[in-house]
Amino acid sequence: MPDLLTEKSKGLMFRPEMVKAILEGRKTQTRRINTTLKRGDLAYVKETWAWVDMLGIYVYRASSDDGAVILGEKSFCIPSKWKSPMMMPRKAARIWLRVLDVRKERLRDITNADSQAEGFSWGNGMSAVEAFAAYWNTINRDPGTRWEDDPEVYVNTFERVA
């Protein structure tokens, strides 16, 4: 196990639904327009988070239910205190990834297997690729980055190490 707080690492931002996919073991790839990652790098997941002062703990949006965080038998409502993944300090990270491979490809070259590795599956009348494409366009709206633009992307394959 790496020393997570001392080994050099980079933060990767993910939305709550993709954090859930990582936690459930369904997501082992991420496509990015730009990357500074290389094989062997350690990365921590930057996610929507909050500090609960009265408990002295970090909590995470991906593990909450409708804005409430359940700890044991108690439920805490903290939706107004959620903070952006951009502001997440490394010490708050709970998910750590090891980069296994980085390759370049055109976005629309993604396969069904790769879409599944991105955390998507068949459902609602869509293939895994169609579900991935729809999700991609919710994040990448700028000209040149959209699904229909077929940009060159970096495919980062990873494993969860903590």
N, C-alpha and C positions, 0 to 999 in steps of 0.2 A: 504494500500500500504506500503510495507516495505521501510525503509530508505536504499536505495540501496548502498549508498557510505559508510555507517557505519556498516551495518549488515555484519557479517562474511559470506564470499562467496568464491566460487571456480570458476576458469575459465575452460570452456570447448571449445576446438577448433573444428571449423566446416569449411568445404570448402564452397565457395560461393553458390554452388547449394543447399546445405543443409540449409544455412542461408536463402535463398529465400523460401525454403519450410517451415521453421519456421515462417517467416514473413507472408506467405500466409495461415498459419494455417494448413498446410498439414503434418507437422512433430511434433510429440509429444512423440517420443521415440528415444533413441540412444543406440546402443550396443557398448560396450567397452570391450577390453581384461582385462583391469585393471580399477578399480574405487575406489575412496575414498568418493564417494557420499553415502548419506543415505537419507531415507525419511525425508522430511521437509527442506532439505538443499536448500540454495539459490545459484544459479550458474549464471555467466554471460557468454555470448557467445563471444569467442575470434575468430575474423574473420580478413580477409585481410583488411587492413585499410591504411589510409594516413592522415597526418596533412597538411591542406592547410593554410600556414602561412599568406598569403595575406588576407584570409577571417577569419582566427582565428577559424576554425572549423575542425572536423574530418569528413572524408568521407569514404565510405565502398565499396569494390569491388563488393559485391553482389547487390548493388544498382546503379551500373554504367552500362553504355552501351558502349561496345567496348573501354573501357579505359577512357571514358569521363564521368564526373559527371555533371549532370544538376541541377542547382539551380535557380529556377525561370526561367527567360528567358536567362540566361547565361550558357554556357557549358565550363567546365574546363577539359583539358586533363592532366592526371597525372599518366599514367601507369608506368613511371620510378620511381615513388616515393612510390609505393605500398610496404607495410611492412608485414612481416609474422605475422600470428595470434599469434605465440609464443611470439612475442615482444609487443603485444597489452597491454597497461596499463589498469587497471580496470576503471580508470576515462574516458576512451574512449568508454566503452561499451554502446551500445544502446539497447541491448536485454538481458533481465533478465528472468531466468527460476526458477520455484519452483519444486523440485523433489517430485513427488507424490508416487513413488514406485521404489524399486530396487529389482531385483530378478536375480538368476543365472539360466542359461540354456545352452544347447548345441546350437551352432550357427545355425545348420541346422534344429533345431526344430521350427524355425520361421514360423509363419502362414502367409497366405495372408493378414489377418487383421493387423498383426504386421508389415508386409512389408509396408502396406499402412500408418500405424502410423509412420514408418521410413521415409515417404515422397515419396514412390514409388507407381506406378500404372501400370495397364495393358497397354501395348502398344508395337509397333514395333515387334509384334509376340512373346512377352515375358510376362509371368505372373509377378505380383508384386514381388514374391519371386525370380524369375530368374533375374529381374532387380536389386533387392537388392544384390543378390549374385555376379553379375557382378561388381557392384559398390564396394562392400566389397573388392574384389580382387584388385581393383585399389589403395586401401589404405593399405591393409594388405598383403604384399608380402613375409614376412619372413616365413620360415618353421614353422609350428605349429600354424600360425595365419590365414592361408588362408581358404577359403570356404571349399575346399576339405579336410582340416585337421579337420574340425568340432570342433574347440576349445570351451572350456567353456567360456561364456561371461556373462557380467553383463548387464541386460536390465534395462535402466533408463527411466522411464515414467515421463514426466514433463508437466507443463502448463506454458504458457508465462505470466509473471506478469508485464512486461514493455518492 
